[in-house]
Amino acid sequence: RILDKQVIVVNFLVDDLRFYLEMDKFSRLADSVEAVAPHGMRSEKHIAFLKKKLDIISRLFLNSDIPPKLRVRPWD
C-alpha cells in the first residue's frame, strides 16, 4: 500500500510498530536518566537496566533468529 507517498508493506507493519513503541519507551527512559545525571542522581541500577533493555531490543527486533527480521532504515 502507498501512504503519504511511501510504500507500506502491511505484513511488516505490526513488527515495525512494536519496534517503534519499544524504541520510544527506551528513548524516554534514557532521557530521564540523562536528565537527573547532572544532579548526582544517576543510578548504576538505571544504567544497567537501560543496557539490558537495549540488548533485548537488539535480540528481539534487529538480530532475531525468527523471520522476518525488522528492517530498520536509519534515514527515516
GILIN-V319208 format. One line per field, one symbol per residue. ss: DSSP state (H for helix, E for strand, - for the rest). phi: phi as a letter, one per 40 degrees, with the letter a starting at -180 (. if undefined). A space follows every 50 residues. Layout:
# GILIN-V319208
ss = ???
phi = ???
This chain:
# GILIN-V319208
ss = -EE--EE--HHHHHHHHHHHHHHHHHHHHHHHHHHHH------HHHHHHH HHHHHHHHHHHH--------------
phi = .bbfgbcbcdccdccccdcdccccccccccccccccdccgccbccccccc ccccccdcccbcbcccccccbbbccc
